[in-house]
Amino acid sequence: MIRRTLRNGLVAAIAAVALFPVTAVAAPAAHPANPARHHVTTHAWGRVTTHHYRHLNVRSGPGTGYRVVGTRPVGRALPIVCKTRGSDVFGNHRWYKLPHHEGYVSAHYVHNHSAVRWC
């Protein structure tokens, strides 16, 4: 009787795996000294470096013809999603897109600290 129950349980388990295959994915282990180490950010970082103005305009699109939707103070660190071409700002056509639909800033006024991918 016990053999029959074990055999039926094994058959049921094999059938369940055959019908519902599951792939296990292991998460990277956190380092004991830094529990958030496994978190990977997808943003590059830059810092506002304009010397002529106190604030950098954030625009709705990659160009000076787009409306201003906000500002960032000089020295502020900015998360950068990607870079794209836009209107010319002192010979620089590159613009950085900010996360969460915040807008675009001219790369002429931002010193990036890591590589920025193209949009």
MODELLER restraints for C-alpha pairs under 7 A, 6 or more apart:
rsr = mdl.restraints
at = mdl.atoms
rsr.add(forms.Gaussian(group=physical.xy_distance, feature=features.Distance(at['CA:28:A'], at['CA:38:A']), mean=6.04, stdev=0.5))
rsr.add(forms.Gaussian(group=physical.xy_distance, feature=features.Distance(at['CA:29:A'], at['CA:38:A']), mean=6.69, stdev=0.5))
rsr.add(forms.Gaussian(group=physical.xy_distance, feature=features.Distance(at['CA:30:A'], at['CA:36:A']), mean=6.47, stdev=0.5))
rsr.add(forms.Gaussian(group=physical.xy_distance, feature=features.Distance(at['CA:30:A'], at['CA:37:A']), mean=5.65, stdev=0.5))
rsr.add(forms.Gaussian(group=physical.xy_distance, feature=features.Distance(at['CA:30:A'], at['CA:38:A']), mean=5.42, stdev=0.5))
rsr.add(forms.Gaussian(group=physical.xy_distance, feature=features.Distance(at['CA:31:A'], at['CA:37:A']), mean=6.22, stdev=0.5))
rsr.add(forms.Gaussian(group=physical.xy_distance, feature=features.Distance(at['CA:43:A'], at['CA:79:A']), mean=5.72, stdev=0.5))
rsr.add(forms.Gaussian(group=physical.xy_distance, feature=features.Distance(at['CA:43:A'], at['CA:80:A']), mean=5.35, stdev=0.5))
rsr.add(forms.Gaussian(group=physical.xy_distance, feature=features.Distance(at['CA:43:A'], at['CA:81:A']), mean=5.11, stdev=0.5))
rsr.add(forms.Gaussian(group=physical.xy_distance, feature=features.Distance(at['CA:44:A'], at['CA:79:A']), mean=5.85, stdev=0.5))
rsr.add(forms.Gaussian(group=physical.xy_distance, feature=features.Distance(at['CA:44:A'], at['CA:80:A']), mean=4.97, stdev=0.5))
rsr.add(forms.Gaussian(group=physical.xy_distance, feature=features.Distance(at['CA:44:A'], at['CA:81:A']), mean=6.49, stdev=0.5))
rsr.add(forms.Gaussian(group=physical.xy_distance, feature=features.Distance(at['CA:44:A'], at['CA:114:A']), mean=5.66, stdev=0.5))
rsr.add(forms.Gaussian(group=physical.xy_distance, feature=features.Distance(at['CA:44:A'], at['CA:115:A']), mean=6.52, stdev=0.5))
rsr.add(forms.Gaussian(group=physical.xy_distance, feature=features.Distance(at['CA:44:A'], at['CA:116:A']), mean=5.78, stdev=0.5))
rsr.add(forms.Gaussian(group=physical.xy_distance, feature=features.Distance(at['CA:45:A'], at['CA:77:A']), mean=6.76, stdev=0.5))
rsr.add(forms.Gaussian(group=physical.xy_distance, feature=features.Distance(at['CA:45:A'], at['CA:78:A']), mean=5.62, stdev=0.5))
rsr.add(forms.Gaussian(group=physical.xy_distance, feature=features.Distance(at['CA:45:A'], at['CA:79:A']), mean=4.71, stdev=0.5))
rsr.add(forms.Gaussian(group=physical.xy_distance, feature=features.Distance(at['CA:45:A'], at['CA:80:A']), mean=5.57, stdev=0.5))
rsr.add(forms.Gaussian(group=physical.xy_distance, feature=features.Distance(at['CA:45:A'], at['CA:112:A']), mean=5.78, stdev=0.5))
rsr.add(forms.Gaussian(group=physical.xy_distance, feature=features.Distance(at['CA:45:A'], at['CA:113:A']), mean=5.55, stdev=0.5))
rsr.add(forms.Gaussian(group=physical.xy_distance, feature=features.Distance(at['CA:45:A'], at['CA:114:A']), mean=6.23, stdev=0.5))
rsr.add(forms.Gaussian(group=physical.xy_distance, feature=features.Distance(at['CA:46:A'], at['CA:77:A']), mean=5.64, stdev=0.5))
rsr.add(forms.Gaussian(group=physical.xy_distance, feature=features.Distance(at['CA:46:A'], at['CA:78:A']), mean=5.18, stdev=0.5))
rsr.add(forms.Gaussian(group=physical.xy_distance, feature=features.Distance(at['CA:46:A'], at['CA:79:A']), mean=6.56, stdev=0.5))
rsr.add(forms.Gaussian(group=physical.xy_distance, feature=features.Distance(at['CA:46:A'], at['CA:80:A']), mean=6.93, stdev=0.5))
rsr.add(forms.Gaussian(group=physical.xy_distance, feature=features.Distance(at['CA:46:A'], at['CA:110:A']), mean=5.96, stdev=0.5))
rsr.add(forms.Gaussian(group=physical.xy_distance, feature=features.Distance(at['CA:46:A'], at['CA:111:A']), mean=5.24, stdev=0.5))
rsr.add(forms.Gaussian(group=physical.xy_distance, feature=features.Distance(at['CA:46:A'], at['CA:112:A']), mean=3.75, stdev=0.5))
rsr.add(forms.Gaussian(group=physical.xy_distance, feature=features.Distance(at['CA:46:A'], at['CA:113:A']), mean=5.30, stdev=0.5))
rsr.add(forms.Gaussian(group=physical.xy_distance, feature=features.Distance(at['CA:47:A'], at['CA:75:A']), mean=5.83, stdev=0.5))
rsr.add(forms.Gaussian(group=physical.xy_distance, feature=features.Distance(at['CA:47:A'], at['CA:76:A']), mean=5.55, stdev=0.5))
rsr.add(forms.Gaussian(group=physical.xy_distance, feature=features.Distance(at['CA:47:A'], at['CA:77:A']), mean=4.37, stdev=0.5))
rsr.add(forms.Gaussian(group=physical.xy_distance, feature=features.Distance(at['CA:47:A'], at['CA:78:A']), mean=5.82, stdev=0.5))
rsr.add(forms.Gaussian(group=physical.xy_distance, feature=features.Distance(at['CA:47:A'], at['CA:110:A']), mean=5.42, stdev=0.5))
rsr.add(forms.Gaussian(group=physical.xy_distance, feature=features.Distance(at['CA:47:A'], at['CA:111:A']), mean=5.28, stdev=0.5))
rsr.add(forms.Gaussian(group=physical.xy_distance, feature=features.Distance(at['CA:47:A'], at['CA:112:A']), mean=6.35, stdev=0.5))
rsr.add(forms.Gaussian(group=physical.xy_distance, feature=features.Distance(at['CA:48:A'], at['CA:74:A']), mean=5.05, stdev=0.5))
rsr.add(forms.Gaussian(group=physical.xy_distance, feature=features.Distance(at['CA:48:A'], at['CA:75:A']), mean=5.07, stdev=0.5))
rsr.add(forms.Gaussian(group=physical.xy_distance, feature=features.Distance(at['CA:48:A'], at['CA:76:A']), mean=5.60, stdev=0.5))
rsr.add(forms.Gaussian(group=physical.xy_distance, feature=features.Distance(at['CA:48:A'], at['CA:77:A']), mean=6.64, stdev=0.5))
rsr.add(forms.Gaussian(group=physical.xy_distance, feature=features.Distance(at['CA:48:A'], at['CA:109:A']), mean=5.91, stdev=0.5))
rsr.add(forms.Gaussian(group=physical.xy_distance, feature=features.Distance(at['CA:48:A'], at['CA:110:A']), mean=4.62, stdev=0.5))
rsr.add(forms.Gaussian(group=physical.xy_distance, feature=features.Distance(at['CA:48:A'], at['CA:111:A']), mean=6.52, stdev=0.5))
rsr.add(forms.Gaussian(group=physical.xy_distance, feature=features.Distance(at['CA:49:A'], at['CA:74:A']), mean=5.87, stdev=0.5))
rsr.add(forms.Gaussian(group=physical.xy_distance, feature=features.Distance(at['CA:49:A'], at['CA:75:A']), mean=6.09, stdev=0.5))
rsr.add(forms.Gaussian(group=physical.xy_distance, feature=features.Distance(at['CA:49:A'], at['CA:109:A']), mean=5.43, stdev=0.5))
rsr.add(forms.Gaussian(group=physical.xy_distance, feature=features.Distance(at['CA:49:A'], at['CA:110:A']), mean=5.53, stdev=0.5))
rsr.add(forms.Gaussian(group=physical.xy_distance, feature=features.Distance(at['CA:49:A'], at['CA:111:A']), mean=6.39, stdev=0.5))
rsr.add(forms.Gaussian(group=physical.xy_distance, feature=features.Distance(at['CA:50:A'], at['CA:74:A']), mean=6.42, stdev=0.5))
rsr.add(forms.Gaussian(group=physical.xy_distance, feature=features.Distance(at['CA:50:A'], at['CA:109:A']), mean=5.01, stdev=0.5))
rsr.add(forms.Gaussian(group=physical.xy_distance, feature=features.Distance(at['CA:54:A'], at['CA:73:A']), mean=6.10, stdev=0.5))
rsr.add(forms.Gaussian(group=physical.xy_distance, feature=features.Distance(at['CA:54:A'], at['CA:74:A']), mean=5.80, stdev=0.5))
rsr.add(forms.Gaussian(group=physical.xy_distance, feature=features.Distance(at['CA:55:A'], at['CA:71:A']), mean=5.89, stdev=0.5))
rsr.add(forms.Gaussian(group=physical.xy_distance, feature=features.Distance(at['CA:55:A'], at['CA:72:A']), mean=5.37, stdev=0.5))
rsr.add(forms.Gaussian(group=physical.xy_distance, feature=features.Distance(at['CA:55:A'], at['CA:73:A']), mean=4.38, stdev=0.5))
rsr.add(forms.Gaussian(group=physical.xy_distance, feature=features.Distance(at['CA:55:A'], at['CA:74:A']), mean=5.67, stdev=0.5))
rsr.add(forms.Gaussian(group=physical.xy_distance, feature=features.Distance(at['CA:56:A'], at['CA:71:A']), mean=5.29, stdev=0.5))
rsr.add(forms.Gaussian(group=physical.xy_distance, feature=features.Distance(at['CA:56:A'], at['CA:72:A']), mean=5.11, stdev=0.5))
rsr.add(forms.Gaussian(group=physical.xy_distance, feature=features.Distance(at['CA:56:A'], at['CA:73:A']), mean=6.24, stdev=0.5))
rsr.add(forms.Gaussian(group=physical.xy_distance, feature=features.Distance(at['CA:56:A'], at['CA:74:A']), mean=6.97, stdev=0.5))
rsr.add(forms.Gaussian(group=physical.xy_distance, feature=features.Distance(at['CA:57:A'], at['CA:68:A']), mean=6.17, stdev=0.5))
rsr.add(forms.Gaussian(group=physical.xy_distance, feature=features.Distance(at['CA:57:A'], at['CA:70:A']), mean=6.06, stdev=0.5))
rsr.add(forms.Gaussian(group=physical.xy_distance, feature=features.Distance(at['CA:57:A'], at['CA:71:A']), mean=4.49, stdev=0.5))
rsr.add(forms.Gaussian(group=physical.xy_distance, feature=features.Distance(at['CA:57:A'], at['CA:72:A']), mean=6.64, stdev=0.5))
rsr.add(forms.Gaussian(group=physical.xy_distance, feature=features.Distance(at['CA:57:A'], at['CA:105:A']), mean=6.73, stdev=0.5))
rsr.add(forms.Gaussian(group=physical.xy_distance, feature=features.Distance(at['CA:58:A'], at['CA:68:A']), mean=5.70, stdev=0.5))
rsr.add(forms.Gaussian(group=physical.xy_distance, feature=features.Distance(at['CA:58:A'], at['CA:69:A']), mean=5.71, stdev=0.5))
rsr.add(forms.Gaussian(group=physical.xy_distance, feature=features.Distance(at['CA:58:A'], at['CA:70:A']), mean=4.93, stdev=0.5))
rsr.add(forms.Gaussian(group=physical.xy_distance, feature=features.Distance(at['CA:58:A'], at['CA:71:A']), mean=5.20, stdev=0.5))
rsr.add(forms.Gaussian(group=physical.xy_distance, feature=features.Distance(at['CA:58:A'], at['CA:103:A']), mean=5.77, stdev=0.5))
rsr.add(forms.Gaussian(group=physical.xy_distance, feature=features.Distance(at['CA:58:A'], at['CA:104:A']), mean=5.48, stdev=0.5))
rsr.add(forms.Gaussian(group=physical.xy_distance, feature=features.Distance(at['CA:58:A'], at['CA:105:A']), mean=5.19, stdev=0.5))
rsr.add(forms.Gaussian(group=physical.xy_distance, feature=features.Distance(at['CA:59:A'], at['CA:66:A']), mean=5.85, stdev=0.5))
rsr.add(forms.Gaussian(group=physical.xy_distance, feature=features.Distance(at['CA:59:A'], at['CA:67:A']), mean=5.55, stdev=0.5))
rsr.add(forms.Gaussian(group=physical.xy_distance, feature=features.Distance(at['CA:59:A'], at['CA:68:A']), mean=4.37, stdev=0.5))
rsr.add(forms.Gaussian(group=physical.xy_distance, feature=features.Distance(at['CA:59:A'], at['CA:69:A']), mean=5.33, stdev=0.5))
rsr.add(forms.Gaussian(group=physical.xy_distance, feature=features.Distance(at['CA:59:A'], at['CA:70:A']), mean=6.97, stdev=0.5))
rsr.add(forms.Gaussian(group=physical.xy_distance, feature=features.Distance(at['CA:59:A'], at['CA:103:A']), mean=5.30, stdev=0.5))
rsr.add(forms.Gaussian(group=physical.xy_distance, feature=features.Distance(at['CA:59:A'], at['CA:104:A']), mean=5.15, stdev=0.5))
rsr.add(forms.Gaussian(group=physical.xy_distance, feature=features.Distance(at['CA:59:A'], at['CA:105:A']), mean=6.43, stdev=0.5))
rsr.add(forms.Gaussian(group=physical.xy_distance, feature=features.Distance(at['CA:60:A'], at['CA:66:A']), mean=5.68, stdev=0.5))
rsr.add(forms.Gaussian(group=physical.xy_distance, feature=features.Distance(at['CA:60:A'], at['CA:67:A']), mean=5.78, stdev=0.5))
rsr.add(forms.Gaussian(group=physical.xy_distance, feature=features.Distance(at['CA:60:A'], at['CA:68:A']), mean=6.40, stdev=0.5))
rsr.add(forms.Gaussian(group=physical.xy_distance, feature=features.Distance(at['CA:60:A'], at['CA:69:A']), mean=6.04, stdev=0.5))
rsr.add(forms.Gaussian(group=physical.xy_distance, feature=features.Distance(at['CA:60:A'], at['CA:103:A']), mean=4.79, stdev=0.5))
rsr.add(forms.Gaussian(group=physical.xy_distance, feature=features.Distance(at['CA:60:A'], at['CA:104:A']), mean=6.22, stdev=0.5))
rsr.add(forms.Gaussian(group=physical.xy_distance, feature=features.Distance(at['CA:61:A'], at['CA:103:A']), mean=6.32, stdev=0.5))
rsr.add(forms.Gaussian(group=physical.xy_distance, feature=features.Distance(at['CA:61:A'], at['CA:104:A']), mean=5.75, stdev=0.5))
rsr.add(forms.Gaussian(group=physical.xy_distance, feature=features.Distance(at['CA:62:A'], at['CA:86:A']), mean=4.80, stdev=0.5))
rsr.add(forms.Gaussian(group=physical.xy_distance, feature=features.Distance(at['CA:62:A'], at['CA:87:A']), mean=6.78, stdev=0.5))
rsr.add(forms.Gaussian(group=physical.xy_distance, feature=features.Distance(at['CA:62:A'], at['CA:95:A']), mean=5.69, stdev=0.5))
rsr.add(forms.Gaussian(group=physical.xy_distance, feature=features.Distance(at['CA:62:A'], at['CA:104:A']), mean=5.64, stdev=0.5))
rsr.add(forms.Gaussian(group=physical.xy_distance, feature=features.Distance(at['CA:63:A'], at['CA:86:A']), mean=5.11, stdev=0.5))
rsr.add(forms.Gaussian(group=physical.xy_distance, feature=features.Distance(at['CA:63:A'], at['CA:87:A']), mean=4.55, stdev=0.5))
rsr.add(forms.Gaussian(group=physical.xy_distance, feature=features.Distance(at['CA:64:A'], at['CA:87:A']), mean=6.40, stdev=0.5))
rsr.add(forms.Gaussian(group=physical.xy_distance, feature=features.Distance(at['CA:79:A'], at['CA:98:A']), mean=6.31, stdev=0.5))
rsr.add(forms.Gaussian(group=physical.xy_distance, feature=features.Distance(at['CA:79:A'], at['CA:99:A']), mean=6.90, stdev=0.5))
rsr.add(forms.Gaussian(group=physical.xy_distance, feature=features.Distance(at['CA:80:A'], at['CA:96:A']), mean=6.21, stdev=0.5))
rsr.add(forms.Gaussian(group=physical.xy_distance, feature=features.Distance(at['CA:80:A'], at['CA:97:A']), mean=5.93, stdev=0.5))
rsr.add(forms.Gaussian(group=physical.xy_distance, feature=features.Distance(at['CA:80:A'], at['CA:98:A']), mean=5.05, stdev=0.5))
rsr.add(forms.Gaussian(group=physical.xy_distance, feature=features.Distance(at['CA:80:A'], at['CA:99:A']), mean=6.64, stdev=0.5))
rsr.add(forms.Gaussian(group=physical.xy_distance, feature=features.Distance(at['CA:81:A'], at['CA:97:A']), mean=5.52, stdev=0.5))
rsr.add(forms.Gaussian(group=physical.xy_distance, feature=features.Distance(at['CA:81:A'], at['CA:98:A']), mean=5.58, stdev=0.5))
rsr.add(forms.Gaussian(group=physical.xy_distance, feature=features.Distance(at['CA:81:A'], at['CA:99:A']), mean=5.72, stdev=0.5))
rsr.add(forms.Gaussian(group=physical.xy_distance, feature=features.Distance(at['CA:82:A'], at['CA:96:A']), mean=5.84, stdev=0.5))
rsr.add(forms.Gaussian(group=physical.xy_distance, feature=features.Distance(at['CA:82:A'], at['CA:97:A']), mean=5.45, stdev=0.5))
rsr.add(forms.Gaussian(group=physical.xy_distance, feature=features.Distance(at['CA:82:A'], at['CA:116:A']), mean=5.67, stdev=0.5))
rsr.add(forms.Gaussian(group=physical.xy_distance, feature=features.Distance(at['CA:82:A'], at['CA:117:A']), mean=5.10, stdev=0.5))
rsr.add(forms.Gaussian(group=physical.xy_distance, feature=features.Distance(at['CA:82:A'], at['CA:118:A']), mean=5.24, stdev=0.5))
rsr.add(forms.Gaussian(group=physical.xy_distance, feature=features.Distance(at['CA:82:A'], at['CA:119:A']), mean=5.10, stdev=0.5))
rsr.add(forms.Gaussian(group=physical.xy_distance, feature=features.Distance(at['CA:83:A'], at['CA:94:A']), mean=6.53, stdev=0.5))
rsr.add(forms.Gaussian(group=physical.xy_distance, feature=features.Distance(at['CA:83:A'], at['CA:95:A']), mean=5.53, stdev=0.5))
rsr.add(forms.Gaussian(group=physical.xy_distance, feature=features.Distance(at['CA:83:A'], at['CA:96:A']), mean=4.46, stdev=0.5))
rsr.add(forms.Gaussian(group=physical.xy_distance, feature=features.Distance(at['CA:83:A'], at['CA:97:A']), mean=6.04, stdev=0.5))
rsr.add(forms.Gaussian(group=physical.xy_distance, feature=features.Distance(at['CA:83:A'], at['CA:116:A']), mean=6.40, stdev=0.5))
rsr.add(forms.Gaussian(group=physical.xy_distance, feature=features.Distance(at['CA:83:A'], at['CA:117:A']), mean=6.23, stdev=0.5))
rsr.add(forms.Gaussian(group=physical.xy_distance, feature=features.Distance(at['CA:83:A'], at['CA:118:A']), mean=4.83, stdev=0.5))
rsr.add(forms.Gaussian(group=physical.xy_distance, feature=features.Distance(at['CA:83:A'], at['CA:119:A']), mean=5.66, stdev=0.5))
rsr.add(forms.Gaussian(group=physical.xy_distance, feature=features.Distance(at['CA:84:A'], at['CA:94:A']), mean=5.71, stdev=0.5))
rsr.add(forms.Gaussian(group=physical.xy_distance, feature=features.Distance(at['CA:84:A'], at['CA:95:A']), mean=5.35, stdev=0.5))
rsr.add(forms.Gaussian(group=physical.xy_distance, feature=features.Distance(at['CA:84:A'], at['CA:96:A']), mean=6.47, stdev=0.5))
rsr.add(forms.Gaussian(group=physical.xy_distance, feature=features.Distance(at['CA:84:A'], at['CA:118:A']), mean=6.02, stdev=0.5))
rsr.add(forms.Gaussian(group=physical.xy_distance, feature=features.Distance(at['CA:84:A'], at['CA:119:A']), mean=5.84, stdev=0.5))
rsr.add(forms.Gaussian(group=physical.xy_distance, feature=features.Distance(at['CA:85:A'], at['CA:93:A']), mean=5.40, stdev=0.5))
rsr.add(forms.Gaussian(group=physical.xy_distance, feature=features.Distance(at['CA:85:A'], at['CA:94:A']), mean=4.78, stdev=0.5))
rsr.add(forms.Gaussian(group=physical.xy_distance, feature=features.Distance(at['CA:85:A'], at['CA:95:A']), mean=5.99, stdev=0.5))
rsr.add(forms.Gaussian(group=physical.xy_distance, feature=features.Distance(at['CA:86:A'], at['CA:93:A']), mean=5.22, stdev=0.5))
rsr.add(forms.Gaussian(group=physical.xy_distance, feature=features.Distance(at['CA:86:A'], at['CA:94:A']), mean=6.02, stdev=0.5))
rsr.add(forms.Gaussian(group=physical.xy_distance, feature=features.Distance(at['CA:86:A'], at['CA:95:A']), mean=6.14, stdev=0.5))
rsr.add(forms.Gaussian(group=physical.xy_distance, feature=features.Distance(at['CA:87:A'], at['CA:93:A']), mean=5.50, stdev=0.5))
rsr.add(forms.Gaussian(group=physical.xy_distance, feature=features.Distance(at['CA:89:A'], at['CA:108:A']), mean=6.64, stdev=0.5))
rsr.add(forms.Gaussian(group=physical.xy_distance, feature=features.Distance(at['CA:92:A'], at['CA:108:A']), mean=6.06, stdev=0.5))
rsr.add(forms.Gaussian(group=physical.xy_distance, feature=features.Distance(at['CA:94:A'], at['CA:106:A']), mean=6.50, stdev=0.5))
rsr.add(forms.Gaussian(group=physical.xy_distance, feature=features.Distance(at['CA:94:A'], at['CA:107:A']), mean=5.50, stdev=0.5))
rsr.add(forms.Gaussian(group=physical.xy_distance, feature=features.Distance(at['CA:95:A'], at['CA:104:A']), mean=6.35, stdev=0.5))
rsr.add(forms.Gaussian(group=physical.xy_distance, feature=features.Distance(at['CA:95:A'], at['CA:105:A']), mean=5.66, stdev=0.5))
rsr.add(forms.Gaussian(group=physical.xy_distance, feature=features.Distance(at['CA:95:A'], at['CA:106:A']), mean=4.53, stdev=0.5))
rsr.add(forms.Gaussian(group=physical.xy_distance, feature=features.Distance(at['CA:95:A'], at['CA:107:A']), mean=5.02, stdev=0.5))
rsr.add(forms.Gaussian(group=physical.xy_distance, feature=features.Distance(at['CA:96:A'], at['CA:104:A']), mean=5.47, stdev=0.5))
rsr.add(forms.Gaussian(group=physical.xy_distance, feature=features.Distance(at['CA:96:A'], at['CA:105:A']), mean=5.36, stdev=0.5))
rsr.add(forms.Gaussian(group=physical.xy_distance, feature=features.Distance(at['CA:96:A'], at['CA:106:A']), mean=6.27, stdev=0.5))
rsr.add(forms.Gaussian(group=physical.xy_distance, feature=features.Distance(at['CA:96:A'], at['CA:107:A']), mean=6.02, stdev=0.5))
rsr.add(forms.Gaussian(group=physical.xy_distance, feature=features.Distance(at['CA:97:A'], at['CA:103:A']), mean=6.04, stdev=0.5))
rsr.add(forms.Gaussian(group=physical.xy_distance, feature=features.Distance(at['CA:97:A'], at['CA:104:A']), mean=4.53, stdev=0.5))
rsr.add(forms.Gaussian(group=physical.xy_distance, feature=features.Distance(at['CA:97:A'], at['CA:105:A']), mean=6.72, stdev=0.5))
rsr.add(forms.Gaussian(group=physical.xy_distance, feature=features.Distance(at['CA:98:A'], at['CA:104:A']), mean=5.82, stdev=0.5))
